Amino acid sequence: QWGDVDGALRVWRDDAVAAVAALERDTAVFTHFIAINAIVSRAMNVDETIVFRPAHASVTILDSTHGKLRLIERGAEMRLADVR
């Protein structure tokens, strides 16, 4: 849960969310598993640190209107056998 992690990690999450929410036009952002989860969990308004397991090169789509993130589509999820 994000409420249980170190404060520095919550600040990192807030900064990542703010950076994505501030984008004013269609933008591709290439990042990794935990950053995707941090941003998507905020867009979903949930406290879980891991809300899904994005597959390699999957595409997650978010909308930012007036600085508020909304999840449009989660990317494909990796299968358990893909986790190493």
Secondary structure, DSSP 8 states (H G I E B T S, - for coil): -GGGS-HHHHHHHHHHHHHHHT--S-------HHHHHHHHHHHTT---S-S--B-TT---EEEEETTEEEEEE---B--GGG--
